[in-house]
Amino acid sequence: MNGATPECRHVIIIGAGAMGCLFAARILEAGASVTLVDTNLQRLEAIERLGLELHDDSGPRTLRPLTARAEEASAPVDLLILFTKGLHSAAAVRSIAHLARFAPVALTLQNGLGNAEILAEAFGAERVLKGTAHVPADLQPPNRVLSHGFTQIDLGGHVPAAHTLTAGVAQLLRDSGFGVDVREDIEAAIWNKLAFNAALNATAMISGSCNAAMNNPAGQRIAAAVVHETVAVAAAAGLRLDSHDIYETVLKALAGHPAHKASMLQDREAGRLTEIQFINGAIVRAGERYGIATPVNATLTDLVQLIEATNGKSNG
């Protein structure tokens, strides 16, 4: 094999969106076998027929992962990667829970909180890895995925016993062209990204604004308040985050990527439900557990859900 470690020769990726397709193409190129699982049979058929057309800094090429519906997924499997949106995680994991008897490593790099816990219910907490992916990816249906620029993955064990499983997965991801840091403080990394996403996504969805339109005193005040609340909740949970650093990252994103549309805004424009309950809503629920007030996050969560309900959607 061309670099794939023995522990990760057979990979199943659940979710054939932009990130799932990018990782499928890159991991396949690294020498592992890859099966893409999704409920969108039209997309799977296109990928099976045409391959995945990957465009990144190394130029265009076509990779051919296997595709399957969840009930068709079978052994051998060494690594499962969950790349659905958070609101679909529970159903997706139920659909591939039959693979737990093969004791694969299960990995989530999804946004928000709660996905690792869903994986742990099916595969055991000691087999679950989690982290964050700062990886640009855009899907142009039916089979083209684009990714250009810097990539960084932070990776760690969901529980201390799982941390021993990080080495093989990290090596596979490095062989696949991603920058990877293995971190024992992975929870802090996840909350850092949570604060960043919470500061931008909901406001963009509610206002219908790209980054440039939020780069003003009103948008910056909302972002600062979200970061402040999130850092306070994280501190109550025993995590030390730097609110200044997070806020500066938010400002750099607003100024440096003015045309970017946050994922929740893209969801609104496409008529899809958002991940609000796994991002701002998760901060609110954690705040309630620790007795920390989160009025700005709560209001943003309610406004997003109000818009979804007005458009005939329901996110709970």
BATIKOL-983057 format. One record per residue (C-alpha): residue in three letters; x, y, z. Coordinates in steps of 0.05 Angstrom, whole numbers, padded with zeros to 5 digits, always signed. Example, Ala and Ser with C-alpha at 12.3 -4.5 7.8 and 13.67 -1.06 7.14 Angstrom:
<recs>
rec residu = Ala&x = +00246&y = -00090&z = +00156
rec residu = Ser&x = +00273&y = -00021&z = +00143
</recs>
This chain:
<recs>
rec residu = Met&x = +00000&y = +00000&z = +00000
rec residu = Asn&x = +00022&y = +00072&z = -00013
rec residu = Gly&x = +00026&y = +00096&z = +00058
rec residu = Ala&x = -00039&y = +00072&z = +00090
rec residu = Thr&x = -00023&y = +00042&z = +00157
rec residu = Pro&x = -00043&y = -00031&z = +00170
rec residu = Glu&x = -00094&y = -00009&z = +00221
rec residu = Cys&x = -00132&y = +00033&z = +00170
rec residu = Arg&x = -00132&y = -00007&z = +00106
rec residu = His&x = -00208&y = -00008&z = +00099
rec residu = Val&x = -00247&y = +00056&z = +00109
rec residu = Ile&x = -00321&y = +00071&z = +00107
rec residu = Ile&x = -00343&y = +00143&z = +00103
rec residu = Ile&x = -00416&y = +00159&z = +00121
rec residu = Gly&x = -00440&y = +00221&z = +00086
rec residu = Ala&x = -00424&y = +00238&z = +00013
rec residu = Gly&x = -00425&y = +00313&z = +00021
rec residu = Ala&x = -00366&y = +00359&z = +00007
rec residu = Met&x = -00323&y = +00335&z = +00065
rec residu = Gly&x = -00341&y = +00262&z = +00057
rec residu = Cys&x = -00324&y = +00263&z = -00017
rec residu = Leu&x = -00258&y = +00301&z = -00005
rec residu = Phe&x = -00235&y = +00252&z = +00048
rec residu = Ala&x = -00257&y = +00193&z = +00006
rec residu = Ala&x = -00216&y = +00216&z = -00053
rec residu = Arg&x = -00154&y = +00235&z = -00012
rec residu = Ile&x = -00155&y = +00171&z = +00030
rec residu = Leu&x = -00164&y = +00128&z = -00032
rec residu = Glu&x = -00105&y = +00163&z = -00063
rec residu = Ala&x = -00064&y = +00146&z = -00001
rec residu = Gly&x = -00074&y = +00072&z = -00014
rec residu = Ala&x = -00132&y = +00051&z = +00030
rec residu = Ser&x = -00197&y = +00021&z = +00004
rec residu = Val&x = -00255&y = +00069&z = +00014
rec residu = Thr&x = -00330&y = +00059&z = +00012
rec residu = Leu&x = -00377&y = +00119&z = +00011
rec residu = Val&x = -00444&y = +00109&z = +00045
rec residu = Asp&x = -00503&y = +00157&z = +00036
rec residu = Thr&x = -00578&y = +00159&z = +00029
rec residu = Asn&x = -00573&y = +00201&z = -00035
rec residu = Leu&x = -00574&y = +00144&z = -00084
rec residu = Gln&x = -00571&y = +00191&z = -00144
rec residu = Arg&x = -00505&y = +00219&z = -00119
rec residu = Leu&x = -00477&y = +00150&z = -00104
rec residu = Glu&x = -00496&y = +00127&z = -00174
rec residu = Ala&x = -00461&y = +00186&z = -00205
rec residu = Ile&x = -00398&y = +00174&z = -00164
rec residu = Glu&x = -00399&y = +00100&z = -00182
rec residu = Arg&x = -00408&y = +00116&z = -00256
rec residu = Leu&x = -00362&y = +00177&z = -00263
rec residu = Gly&x = -00315&y = +00171&z = -00204
rec residu = Leu&x = -00298&y = +00229&z = -00157
rec residu = Glu&x = -00267&y = +00287&z = -00193
rec residu = Leu&x = -00219&y = +00319&z = -00144
rec residu = His&x = -00192&y = +00390&z = -00156
rec residu = Asp&x = -00141&y = +00414&z = -00106
rec residu = Asp&x = -00072&y = +00446&z = -00104
rec residu = Ser&x = -00042&y = +00384&z = -00137
rec residu = Gly&x = -00087&y = +00391&z = -00197
rec residu = Pro&x = -00148&y = +00353&z = -00222
rec residu = Arg&x = -00154&y = +00278&z = -00220
rec residu = Thr&x = -00208&y = +00225&z = -00215
rec residu = Leu&x = -00213&y = +00173&z = -00159
rec residu = Arg&x = -00261&y = +00115&z = -00156
rec residu = Pro&x = -00284&y = +00097&z = -00085
rec residu = Leu&x = -00335&y = +00042&z = -00075
rec residu = Thr&x = -00406&y = +00064&z = -00058
rec residu = Ala&x = -00460&y = +00030&z = -00017
rec residu = Arg&x = -00525&y = +00041&z = +00019
rec residu = Ala&x = -00518&y = +00034&z = +00095
rec residu = Glu&x = -00549&y = -00035&z = +00097
rec residu = Glu&x = -00500&y = -00059&z = +00044
rec residu = Ala&x = -00438&y = -00036&z = +00082
rec residu = Ser&x = -00399&y = -00096&z = +00107
rec residu = Ala&x = -00332&y = -00120&z = +00132
rec residu = Pro&x = -00275&y = -00112&z = +00127
rec residu = Val&x = -00275&y = -00044&z = +00161
rec residu = Asp&x = -00219&y = -00014&z = +00203
rec residu = Leu&x = -00242&y = +00058&z = +00206
rec residu = Leu&x = -00310&y = +00092&z = +00202
rec residu = Ile&x = -00313&y = +00167&z = +00190
rec residu = Leu&x = -00379&y = +00202&z = +00203
rec residu = Phe&x = -00389&y = +00263&z = +00159
rec residu = Thr&x = -00464&y = +00276&z = +00160
rec residu = Lys&x = -00492&y = +00339&z = +00190
rec residu = Gly&x = -00504&y = +00333&z = +00264
rec residu = Leu&x = -00579&y = +00330&z = +00259
rec residu = His&x = -00571&y = +00266&z = +00217
rec residu = Ser&x = -00518&y = +00233&z = +00260
rec residu = Ala&x = -00564&y = +00190&z = +00303
rec residu = Ala&x = -00601&y = +00161&z = +00243
rec residu = Ala&x = -00536&y = +00151&z = +00204
rec residu = Val&x = -00502&y = +00115&z = +00262
rec residu = Arg&x = -00563&y = +00070&z = +00273
rec residu = Ser&x = -00559&y = +00051&z = +00199
rec residu = Ile&x = -00487&y = +00026&z = +00204
rec residu = Ala&x = -00488&y = +00001&z = +00276
rec residu = His&x = -00486&y = -00071&z = +00249
rec residu = Leu&x = -00412&y = -00059&z = +00236
rec residu = Ala&x = -00397&y = -00052&z = +00310
rec residu = Arg&x = -00383&y = -00127&z = +00316
rec residu = Phe&x = -00320&y = -00116&z = +00275
rec residu = Ala&x = -00294&y = -00066&z = +00327
rec residu = Pro&x = -00273&y = -00010&z = +00279
rec residu = Val&x = -00246&y = +00056&z = +00301
rec residu = Ala&x = -00302&y = +00108&z = +00294
rec residu = Leu&x = -00283&y = +00180&z = +00280
rec residu = Thr&x = -00322&y = +00245&z = +00278
rec residu = Leu&x = -00294&y = +00311&z = +00253
rec residu = Gln&x = -00363&y = +00343&z = +00249
rec residu = Asn&x = -00381&y = +00412&z = +00274
rec residu = Gly&x = -00413&y = +00421&z = +00342
rec residu = Leu&x = -00423&y = +00378&z = +00403
rec residu = Gly&x = -00455&y = +00310&z = +00414
rec residu = Asn&x = -00432&y = +00270&z = +00353
rec residu = Ala&x = -00379&y = +00231&z = +00390
rec residu = Glu&x = -00429&y = +00211&z = +00443
rec residu = Ile&x = -00475&y = +00184&z = +00388
rec residu = Leu&x = -00418&y = +00143&z = +00359
rec residu = Ala&x = -00399&y = +00118&z = +00429
rec residu = Glu&x = -00469&y = +00089&z = +00440
rec residu = Ala&x = -00460&y = +00044&z = +00380
rec residu = Phe&x = -00385&y = +00029&z = +00378
rec residu = Gly&x = -00362&y = +00040&z = +00450
rec residu = Ala&x = -00329&y = +00103&z = +00477
rec residu = Glu&x = -00260&y = +00069&z = +00478
rec residu = Arg&x = -00265&y = +00060&z = +00401
rec residu = Val&x = -00285&y = +00132&z = +00386
rec residu = Leu&x = -00239&y = +00188&z = +00362
rec residu = Lys&x = -00261&y = +00260&z = +00353
rec residu = Gly&x = -00232&y = +00325&z = +00330
rec residu = Thr&x = -00238&y = +00386&z = +00285
rec residu = Ala&x = -00225&y = +00396&z = +00212
rec residu = His&x = -00204&y = +00463&z = +00185
rec residu = Val&x = -00209&y = +00438&z = +00114
rec residu = Pro&x = -00239&y = +00477&z = +00055
rec residu = Ala&x = -00285&y = +00434&z = +00013
rec residu = Asp&x = -00339&y = +00450&z = -00038
rec residu = Leu&x = -00381&y = +00400&z = -00075
rec residu = Gln&x = -00404&y = +00413&z = -00146
rec residu = Pro&x = -00456&y = +00359&z = -00160
rec residu = Pro&x = -00457&y = +00307&z = -00183
rec residu = Asn&x = -00385&y = +00285&z = -00173
rec residu = Arg&x = -00335&y = +00343&z = -00168
rec residu = Val&x = -00303&y = +00364&z = -00102
rec residu = Leu&x = -00258&y = +00425&z = -00095
rec residu = Ser&x = -00207&y = +00440&z = -00040
rec residu = His&x = -00152&y = +00492&z = -00042
rec residu = Gly&x = -00107&y = +00520&z = +00011
rec residu = Phe&x = -00086&y = +00503&z = +00082
rec residu = Thr&x = -00115&y = +00442&z = +00118
rec residu = Gln&x = -00110&y = +00425&z = +00191
rec residu = Ile&x = -00140&y = +00369&z = +00232
rec residu = Asp&x = -00138&y = +00364&z = +00308
rec residu = Leu&x = -00149&y = +00293&z = +00333
rec residu = Gly&x = -00157&y = +00259&z = +00400
rec residu = Gly&x = -00193&y = +00204&z = +00438
rec residu = His&x = -00265&y = +00213&z = +00461
rec residu = Val&x = -00241&y = +00182&z = +00527
rec residu = Pro&x = -00169&y = +00171&z = +00550
rec residu = Ala&x = -00171&y = +00097&z = +00532
rec residu = Ala&x = -00186&y = +00115&z = +00460
rec residu = His&x = -00126&y = +00160&z = +00453
rec residu = Thr&x = -00081&y = +00101&z = +00439
rec residu = Leu&x = -00118&y = +00092&z = +00373
rec residu = Thr&x = -00098&y = +00160&z = +00345
rec residu = Ala&x = -00030&y = +00141&z = +00316
rec residu = Gly&x = -00055&y = +00098&z = +00258
rec residu = Val&x = -00111&y = +00145&z = +00240
rec residu = Ala&x = -00066&y = +00206&z = +00243
rec residu = Gln&x = -00015&y = +00173&z = +00198
rec residu = Leu&x = -00069&y = +00155&z = +00147
rec residu = Leu&x = -00094&y = +00226&z = +00146
rec residu = Arg&x = -00024&y = +00254&z = +00138
rec residu = Asp&x = -00012&y = +00206&z = +00081
rec residu = Ser&x = -00076&y = +00233&z = +00051
rec residu = Gly&x = -00047&y = +00304&z = +00049
rec residu = Phe&x = -00078&y = +00333&z = +00112
rec residu = Gly&x = -00040&y = +00369&z = +00168
rec residu = Val&x = -00055&y = +00332&z = +00233
rec residu = Asp&x = -00041&y = +00348&z = +00306
rec residu = Val&x = -00056&y = +00293&z = +00357
rec residu = Arg&x = -00080&y = +00328&z = +00421
rec residu = Glu&x = -00095&y = +00302&z = +00490
rec residu = Asp&x = -00134&y = +00367&z = +00501
rec residu = Ile&x = -00180&y = +00353&z = +00442
rec residu = Glu&x = -00241&y = +00378&z = +00480
rec residu = Ala&x = -00211&y = +00448&z = +00482
rec residu = Ala&x = -00198&y = +00447&z = +00407
rec residu = Ile&x = -00270&y = +00425&z = +00394
rec residu = Trp&x = -00297&y = +00481&z = +00438
rec residu = Asn&x = -00252&y = +00532&z = +00404
rec residu = Lys&x = -00282&y = +00514&z = +00337
rec residu = Leu&x = -00352&y = +00511&z = +00368
rec residu = Ala&x = -00344&y = +00584&z = +00391
rec residu = Phe&x = -00320&y = +00606&z = +00323
rec residu = Asn&x = -00377&y = +00571&z = +00286
rec residu = Ala&x = -00429&y = +00597&z = +00337
rec residu = Ala&x = -00404&y = +00668&z = +00329
rec residu = Leu&x = -00417&y = +00669&z = +00254
rec residu = Asn&x = -00465&y = +00616&z = +00229
rec residu = Ala&x = -00530&y = +00634&z = +00263
rec residu = Thr&x = -00524&y = +00708&z = +00250
rec residu = Ala&x = -00509&y = +00695&z = +00177
rec residu = Met&x = -00570&y = +00649&z = +00171
rec residu = Ile&x = -00617&y = +00698&z = +00206
rec residu = Ser&x = -00594&y = +00760&z = +00168
rec residu = Gly&x = -00581&y = +00726&z = +00101
rec residu = Ser&x = -00512&y = +00757&z = +00101
rec residu = Cys&x = -00444&y = +00736&z = +00076
rec residu = Asn&x = -00383&y = +00753&z = +00118
rec residu = Ala&x = -00374&y = +00823&z = +00089
rec residu = Ala&x = -00444&y = +00844&z = +00111
rec residu = Met&x = -00430&y = +00822&z = +00183
rec residu = Asn&x = -00363&y = +00858&z = +00187
rec residu = Asn&x = -00391&y = +00919&z = +00222
rec residu = Pro&x = -00402&y = +00941&z = +00294
rec residu = Ala&x = -00469&y = +00905&z = +00301
rec residu = Gly&x = -00443&y = +00839&z = +00273
rec residu = Gln&x = -00379&y = +00844&z = +00313
rec residu = Arg&x = -00417&y = +00857&z = +00378
rec residu = Ile&x = -00460&y = +00796&z = +00367
rec residu = Ala&x = -00399&y = +00753&z = +00352
rec residu = Ala&x = -00362&y = +00779&z = +00413
rec residu = Ala&x = -00422&y = +00763&z = +00459
rec residu = Val&x = -00427&y = +00693&z = +00431
rec residu = Val&x = -00353&y = +00680&z = +00442
rec residu = His&x = -00357&y = +00708&z = +00513
rec residu = Glu&x = -00415&y = +00663&z = +00531
rec residu = Thr&x = -00383&y = +00602&z = +00500
rec residu = Val&x = -00317&y = +00613&z = +00536
rec residu = Ala&x = -00354&y = +00621&z = +00602
rec residu = Val&x = -00391&y = +00555&z = +00593
rec residu = Ala&x = -00327&y = +00520&z = +00573
rec residu = Ala&x = -00293&y = +00547&z = +00635
rec residu = Ala&x = -00349&y = +00518&z = +00678
rec residu = Ala&x = -00335&y = +00451&z = +00644
rec residu = Gly&x = -00262&y = +00455&z = +00663
rec residu = Leu&x = -00235&y = +00479&z = +00596
rec residu = Arg&x = -00190&y = +00540&z = +00587
rec residu = Leu&x = -00204&y = +00578&z = +00523
rec residu = Asp&x = -00175&y = +00645&z = +00501
rec residu = Ser&x = -00234&y = +00690&z = +00483
rec residu = His&x = -00188&y = +00743&z = +00453
rec residu = Asp&x = -00155&y = +00693&z = +00405
rec residu = Ile&x = -00223&y = +00664&z = +00384
rec residu = Tyr&x = -00252&y = +00733&z = +00372
rec residu = Glu&x = -00190&y = +00754&z = +00331
rec residu = Thr&x = -00199&y = +00692&z = +00289
rec residu = Val&x = -00272&y = +00712&z = +00277
rec residu = Leu&x = -00251&y = +00782&z = +00255
rec residu = Lys&x = -00198&y = +00754&z = +00208
rec residu = Ala&x = -00251&y = +00709&z = +00177
rec residu = Leu&x = -00299&y = +00767&z = +00167
rec residu = Ala&x = -00245&y = +00810&z = +00135
rec residu = Gly&x = -00206&y = +00757&z = +00099
rec residu = His&x = -00265&y = +00718&z = +00068
rec residu = Pro&x = -00316&y = +00773&z = +00053
rec residu = Ala&x = -00356&y = +00732&z = +00001
rec residu = His&x = -00360&y = +00669&z = +00044
rec residu = Lys&x = -00430&y = +00644&z = +00061
rec residu = Ala&x = -00433&y = +00606&z = +00127
rec residu = Ser&x = -00460&y = +00535&z = +00123
rec residu = Met&x = -00525&y = +00553&z = +00160
rec residu = Leu&x = -00538&y = +00607&z = +00108
rec residu = Gln&x = -00526&y = +00557&z = +00053
rec residu = Asp&x = -00575&y = +00510&z = +00088
rec residu = Arg&x = -00628&y = +00565&z = +00090
rec residu = Glu&x = -00619&y = +00581&z = +00017
rec residu = Ala&x = -00624&y = +00507&z = -00001
rec residu = Gly&x = -00686&y = +00496&z = +00043
rec residu = Arg&x = -00649&y = +00449&z = +00090
rec residu = Leu&x = -00650&y = +00445&z = +00166
rec residu = Thr&x = -00589&y = +00473&z = +00200
rec residu = Glu&x = -00543&y = +00445&z = +00254
rec residu = Ile&x = -00565&y = +00499&z = +00303
rec residu = Gln&x = -00580&y = +00448&z = +00358
rec residu = Phe&x = -00509&y = +00421&z = +00354
rec residu = Ile&x = -00476&y = +00490&z = +00354
rec residu = Asn&x = -00510&y = +00549&z = +00390
rec residu = Gly&x = -00563&y = +00503&z = +00419
rec residu = Ala&x = -00510&y = +00457&z = +00448
rec residu = Ile&x = -00478&y = +00517&z = +00482
rec residu = Val&x = -00545&y = +00536&z = +00512
rec residu = Arg&x = -00557&y = +00466&z = +00539
rec residu = Ala&x = -00487&y = +00462&z = +00568
rec residu = Gly&x = -00497&y = +00530&z = +00601
rec residu = Glu&x = -00561&y = +00505&z = +00633
rec residu = Arg&x = -00523&y = +00445&z = +00662
rec residu = Tyr&x = -00470&y = +00490&z = +00693
rec residu = Gly&x = -00514&y = +00548&z = +00712
rec residu = Ile&x = -00483&y = +00596&z = +00662
rec residu = Ala&x = -00530&y = +00645&z = +00627
rec residu = Thr&x = -00526&y = +00645&z = +00551
rec residu = Pro&x = -00579&y = +00695&z = +00528
rec residu = Val&x = -00547&y = +00713&z = +00461
rec residu = Asn&x = -00537&y = +00640&z = +00441
rec residu = Ala&x = -00607&y = +00624&z = +00464
rec residu = Thr&x = -00638&y = +00681&z = +00424
rec residu = Leu&x = -00599&y = +00662&z = +00361
rec residu = Thr&x = -00621&y = +00590&z = +00369
rec residu = Asp&x = -00694&y = +00610&z = +00376
rec residu = Leu&x = -00690&y = +00657&z = +00316
rec residu = Val&x = -00659&y = +00604&z = +00271
rec residu = Gln&x = -00713&y = +00554&z = +00292
rec residu = Leu&x = -00767&y = +00606&z = +00281
rec residu = Ile&x = -00743&y = +00617&z = +00210
rec residu = Glu&x = -00740&y = +00542&z = +00198
rec residu = Ala&x = -00811&y = +00534&z = +00225
rec residu = Thr&x = -00835&y = +00591&z = +00181
rec residu = Asn&x = -00805&y = +00555&z = +00122
rec residu = Gly&x = -00841&y = +00491&z = +00140
rec residu = Lys&x = -00781&y = +00458&z = +00174
rec residu = Ser&x = -00773&y = +00435&z = +00246
rec residu = Asn&x = -00707&y = +00428&z = +00284
rec residu = Gly&x = -00736&y = +00414&z = +00352
</recs>
